Amino acid sequence: MRLVALLLCVFAFACLAMATGRQQEAVFGRTLAVAASRGFRCAGWGALLVALRLTVTDQGWALGLVGYSGSTSVAAGIVYGALVARERWLAAGDRKR
């Protein structure tokens, strides 16, 4: 269940990142429509709530909240690291040309 919660958190933070104009420009090359941004934001928050529900149901409130906090921390680091790595990879590709 912990792996499912972690994957949901990674998905959630990726969606929340794609809801921002800066990341939309970086990934899609343009800013998306307001409805698409709102959809990403709702999907992100919804996935975080589902992950919280799964973790608390599996481990109870005391350990569940601790596990959820850990999952969100690791997931945020993964998404942040992936976005930084993508930018550096693209920048290295531009330097080769």
Backbone as a chain_set.jsonl record, in Angstrom:
{"seq": "MRLVALLLCVFAFACLAMATGRQQEAVFGRTLAVAASRGFRCAGWGALLVALRLTVTDQGWALGLVGYSGSTSVAAGIVYGALVARERWLAAGDRKR", "coords": {"N": [[0.826, -1.195, 0.0], [2.049, 1.154, 0.631], [3.682, 1.71, -1.55], [1.803, 2.224, -3.536], [0.616, 4.532, -2.506], [2.84, 6.223, -2.587], [3.311, 6.347, -5.372], [0.917, 7.548, -6.168], [1.274, 10.028, -4.941], [3.511, 10.985, -6.341], [2.377, 11.202, -8.895], [0.459, 13.128, -8.247], [2.001, 15.407, -7.485], [3.313, 15.834, -9.886], [1.153, 16.542, -11.509], [0.334, 18.881, -10.165], [2.578, 20.447, -10.638], [2.41, 20.704, -13.415], [0.255, 22.32, -13.546], [1.114, 24.861, -13.284], [2.081, 27.876, -14.916], [4.765, 28.306, -15.614], [5.954, 25.731, -15.725], [4.354, 24.626, -17.671], [5.114, 26.098, -19.919], [7.766, 25.231, -20.065], [7.555, 22.441, -20.481], [5.469, 21.94, -22.38], [5.823, 23.965, -24.164], [4.143, 26.071, -24.355], [1.572, 28.023, -22.731], [-1.098, 26.436, -21.174], [-4.698, 26.193, -21.557], [-7.009, 27.72, -19.25], [-8.881, 25.911, -18.25], [-7.577, 23.447, -18.594], [-5.393, 23.778, -16.895], [-6.761, 23.974, -14.48], [-7.851, 21.422, -14.412], [-5.512, 19.849, -14.146], [-4.743, 20.773, -11.616], [-6.929, 19.973, -9.999], [-6.795, 17.181, -10.361], [-4.321, 16.685, -9.192], [-4.654, 17.502, -6.465], [-6.757, 15.8, -5.822], [-5.539, 13.266, -6.106], [-3.669, 13.438, -4.047], [-5.398, 13.47, -1.838], [-6.573, 10.929, -2.091], [-4.32, 9.326, -1.706], [-3.753, 10.01, 0.943], [-6.018, 8.98, 2.199], [-5.732, 6.217, 1.626], [-3.335, 5.655, 2.985], [-3.908, 6.319, 5.664], [-6.048, 4.587, 6.149], [-4.761, 2.153, 5.905], [-2.71, 2.223, 7.883], [-3.639, 3.515, 10.133], [-4.42, 6.563, 12.02], [-2.224, 7.706, 13.455], [0.343, 6.508, 12.622], [-0.232, 6.574, 9.934], [-0.4, 9.269, 9.116], [2.245, 10.01, 9.444], [3.502, 8.304, 7.621], [2.29, 9.233, 5.287], [3.259, 11.842, 5.205], [5.952, 11.31, 4.776], [5.772, 10.057, 2.266], [4.805, 12.166, 0.678], [6.949, 13.919, 0.85], [9.098, 12.501, -0.329], [7.999, 12.107, -2.873], [7.68, 14.746, -3.791], [10.369, 15.461, -3.965], [11.222, 13.682, -5.97], [9.717, 14.548, -8.222], [10.574, 17.224, -8.423], [13.323, 16.815, -8.803], [13.21, 15.431, -11.252], [12.194, 17.428, -12.963], [14.264, 19.315, -12.856], [16.383, 17.744, -13.843], [15.432, 17.268, -16.43], [15.476, 19.856, -17.564], [18.247, 20.351, -17.475], [19.163, 18.304, -19.125], [17.999, 19.005, -21.552], [19.278, 21.477, -21.916], [21.927, 20.624, -22.18], [21.714, 19.246, -24.54], [21.184, 21.339, -26.303], [23.619, 22.683, -26.233], [25.274, 20.968, -27.612], [24.709, 21.323, -30.251]], "CA": [[0.0, 0.0, 0.0], [2.933, 2.324, 0.677], [4.13, 2.002, -2.91], [0.669, 2.839, -4.235], [0.505, 5.895, -1.995], [3.971, 6.983, -3.122], [3.056, 6.588, -6.794], [-0.146, 8.553, -6.235], [1.863, 11.322, -4.574], [4.337, 11.425, -7.473], [1.417, 11.656, -9.91], [-0.175, 14.356, -7.769], [2.928, 16.538, -7.587], [3.534, 16.095, -11.311], [-0.023, 17.293, -11.965], [0.381, 20.227, -9.598], [3.627, 21.179, -11.355], [1.904, 21.019, -14.756], [-0.791, 23.334, -13.417], [1.743, 26.182, -13.249], [2.436, 28.4, -16.228], [6.202, 28.143, -15.872], [6.218, 24.355, -16.14], [3.665, 24.407, -18.939], [6.012, 26.644, -20.941], [8.968, 24.399, -20.157], [7.256, 21.09, -20.961], [4.616, 21.943, -23.571], [6.202, 25.052, -25.059], [3.099, 27.099, -24.336], [0.692, 27.99, -21.565], [-2.351, 25.743, -21.471], [-5.937, 26.893, -21.233], [-7.344, 27.755, -17.828], [-9.572, 24.665, -17.906], [-6.57, 22.38, -18.485], [-4.653, 24.024, -15.657], [-7.663, 23.623, -13.387], [-7.933, 19.959, -14.42], [-4.279, 19.353, -13.529], [-4.775, 21.106, -10.195], [-7.915, 19.094, -9.351], [-6.256, 15.817, -10.362], [-3.241, 16.641, -8.206], [-5.201, 17.513, -5.101], [-7.537, 14.575, -5.644], [-4.616, 12.152, -5.89], [-3.125, 13.58, -2.689], [-6.432, 13.043, -0.892], [-6.706, 9.47, -2.172], [-3.132, 8.763, -1.055], [-3.952, 10.181, 2.378], [-7.045, 8.019, 2.608], [-5.151, 4.879, 1.595], [-2.319, 5.52, 4.026], [-4.557, 6.331, 6.983], [-6.836, 3.366, 6.262], [-3.849, 1.023, 6.062], [-1.847, 2.291, 9.057], [-4.249, 4.28, 11.225], [-4.127, 7.996, 11.974], [-0.91, 8.074, 13.994], [1.403, 6.148, 11.681], [-0.65, 6.925, 8.58], [0.001, 10.648, 8.814], [3.704, 10.02, 9.326], [3.796, 7.676, 6.33], [1.836, 10.145, 4.234], [4.222, 12.937, 5.164], [7.145, 10.787, 4.118], [5.467, 9.836, 0.847], [4.737, 13.445, -0.027], [8.301, 14.483, 0.789], [9.858, 11.766, -1.347], [7.383, 12.368, -4.177], [8.04, 16.108, -4.197], [11.772, 15.413, -4.366], [11.308, 12.983, -7.255], [9.198, 15.417, -9.286], [11.485, 18.361, -8.539], [14.543, 16.312, -9.426], [12.933, 15.121, -12.659], [12.076, 18.679, -13.7], [15.618, 19.889, -12.96], [17.152, 16.89, -14.752], [14.931, 17.504, -17.787], [16.015, 21.136, -18.018], [19.687, 20.201, -17.711], [19.331, 17.424, -20.281], [17.686, 19.816, -22.736], [20.33, 22.471, -22.066], [23.113, 19.927, -22.688], [21.427, 18.95, -25.95], [21.325, 22.589, -27.052], [25.043, 23.019, -26.314], [25.926, 20.077, -28.567], [24.383, 21.753, -31.626]], "C": [[0.871, 1.26, 0.0], [3.396, 2.713, -0.715], [3.022, 2.671, -3.711], [0.502, 4.293, -3.798], [1.634, 6.77, -2.539], [3.76, 7.313, -4.598], [1.942, 7.613, -6.996], [0.385, 9.943, -5.914], [2.747, 11.86, -5.695], [3.435, 11.951, -8.585], [0.812, 13.001, -9.514], [0.75, 15.559, -7.916], [3.284, 16.845, -9.032], [2.364, 16.896, -11.884], [-0.002, 18.72, -11.436], [1.473, 21.064, -10.256], [3.127, 21.589, -12.733], [0.774, 22.045, -14.721], [-0.203, 24.74, -13.405], [2.177, 26.599, -14.654], [3.893, 28.19, -16.581], [6.516, 26.733, -16.367], [5.491, 24.013, -17.437], [4.52, 24.918, -20.094], [7.212, 25.727, -21.15], [8.672, 23.049, -20.807], [6.491, 21.107, -22.284], [4.985, 23.02, -24.577], [5.171, 26.158, -25.141], [2.317, 26.974, -23.032], [-0.629, 27.348, -21.973], [-3.55, 26.613, -21.094], [-6.213, 26.797, -19.733], [-8.02, 26.456, -17.398], [-8.591, 23.511, -17.75], [-5.758, 22.547, -17.208], [-5.489, 23.639, -14.445], [-7.809, 22.101, -13.286], [-6.699, 19.326, -13.79], [-4.299, 19.588, -12.018], [-5.754, 20.19, -9.439], [-7.423, 17.656, -9.289], [-5.159, 15.679, -9.314], [-3.758, 16.591, -6.789], [-6.029, 16.271, -4.818], [-6.651, 13.367, -5.37], [-3.975, 12.23, -4.5], [-4.138, 13.133, -1.64], [-6.625, 11.529, -0.902], [-5.514, 8.795, -1.492], [-3.243, 8.881, 0.461], [-4.948, 9.154, 2.902], [-6.486, 6.6, 2.655], [-4.169, 4.661, 2.745], [-2.949, 5.457, 5.414], [-5.393, 5.067, 7.185], [-5.937, 2.166, 6.539], [-3.121, 1.033, 7.406], [-2.462, 2.996, 10.26], [-3.789, 5.732, 11.186], [-2.713, 8.335, 12.411], [0.206, 7.771, 12.996], [1.042, 6.528, 10.243], [-0.236, 8.337, 8.188], [1.509, 10.778, 8.664], [4.114, 9.42, 7.98], [3.417, 8.556, 5.162], [2.801, 11.32, 4.08], [5.51, 12.503, 4.474], [6.936, 10.582, 2.631], [5.42, 11.151, 0.082], [6.116, 14.082, -0.152], [9.129, 13.816, -0.298], [9.307, 12.07, -2.735], [7.722, 13.768, -4.676], [9.494, 16.163, -4.654], [11.957, 14.744, -5.72], [10.857, 13.892, -8.391], [10.117, 16.609, -9.497], [12.782, 17.942, -9.233], [14.352, 15.998, -10.899], [12.83, 16.394, -13.49], [13.443, 19.345, -13.884], [16.449, 19.083, -13.947], [16.714, 17.095, -16.193], [15.491, 18.799, -18.355], [17.506, 21.03, -18.334], [19.963, 19.339, -18.929], [19.047, 18.2, -21.559], [18.77, 20.869, -22.986], [21.617, 21.84, -22.607], [22.923, 19.57, -24.158], [21.575, 20.182, -26.832], [22.788, 22.98, -27.22], [25.776, 22.177, -27.34], [25.71, 20.547, -30.007], [25.243, 22.888, -32.052]], "O": [[0.491, 2.293, -0.552], [3.497, 3.898, -1.033], [3.285, 3.592, -4.485], [0.274, 5.176, -4.625], [1.408, 7.922, -2.907], [4.007, 8.442, -5.023], [2.02, 8.449, -7.896], [-0.01, 10.923, -6.545], [2.735, 13.06, -5.971], [3.692, 13.014, -9.15], [0.671, 13.897, -10.345], [0.338, 16.607, -8.411], [3.533, 18.002, -9.372], [2.571, 17.828, -12.661], [-0.286, 19.662, -12.174], [1.307, 22.273, -10.415], [3.392, 22.706, -13.178], [0.385, 22.577, -15.76], [-0.946, 25.716, -13.505], [2.585, 25.77, -15.467], [4.218, 27.921, -17.738], [7.267, 26.567, -17.328], [5.972, 23.191, -18.217], [4.64, 24.256, -21.124], [7.621, 25.478, -22.284], [9.472, 22.567, -21.609], [6.832, 20.366, -23.206], [4.516, 22.997, -25.715], [5.326, 27.091, -25.929], [2.392, 25.964, -22.332], [-1.201, 27.691, -23.007], [-3.418, 27.624, -20.405], [-5.712, 25.906, -19.048], [-7.762, 25.954, -16.304], [-8.76, 22.678, -16.859], [-5.468, 21.568, -16.52], [-4.979, 23.046, -13.495], [-7.883, 21.558, -12.183], [-6.808, 18.387, -13.001], [-3.92, 18.713, -11.24], [-5.43, 19.693, -8.361], [-7.611, 16.98, -8.277], [-5.081, 14.661, -8.626], [-3.351, 15.739, -6.0], [-6.008, 15.746, -3.705], [-6.964, 12.542, -4.512], [-3.764, 11.204, -3.854], [-3.771, 12.486, -0.659], [-6.817, 10.916, 0.149], [-5.683, 7.804, -0.782], [-2.87, 7.957, 1.185], [-4.723, 8.536, 3.943], [-6.734, 5.864, 3.61], [-4.175, 3.614, 3.393], [-2.56, 4.631, 6.24], [-5.436, 4.533, 8.294], [-6.297, 1.275, 7.308], [-2.93, -0.022, 8.011], [-1.833, 3.056, 11.317], [-2.891, 6.093, 10.425], [-2.065, 9.176, 11.788], [0.93, 8.674, 12.574], [1.93, 6.776, 9.428], [0.22, 8.574, 7.07], [1.993, 11.566, 7.851], [4.971, 9.967, 7.286], [4.134, 8.621, 4.164], [3.117, 11.737, 2.966], [6.084, 13.251, 3.682], [7.813, 10.893, 1.825], [5.934, 11.243, -1.032], [6.413, 14.718, -1.163], [9.784, 14.491, -1.092], [10.078, 12.269, -3.674], [8.018, 13.951, -5.857], [9.811, 16.844, -5.629], [12.767, 15.197, -6.529], [11.538, 13.995, -9.411], [10.408, 16.968, -10.638], [13.27, 18.627, -10.132], [15.237, 16.27, -11.71], [13.331, 16.434, -14.614], [13.736, 19.877, -14.955], [17.14, 19.653, -14.791], [17.553, 17.095, -17.094], [15.933, 18.834, -19.503], [17.97, 21.56, -19.343], [20.896, 19.611, -19.685], [19.777, 18.068, -22.542], [19.139, 21.122, -24.132], [22.32, 22.458, -23.406], [23.88, 19.592, -24.931], [22.035, 20.087, -27.971], [23.158, 23.551, -28.245], [26.791, 22.611, -27.886], [26.484, 20.18, -30.891], [25.11, 23.377, -33.173]]}, "num_chains": 1, "name": "protein.A"}
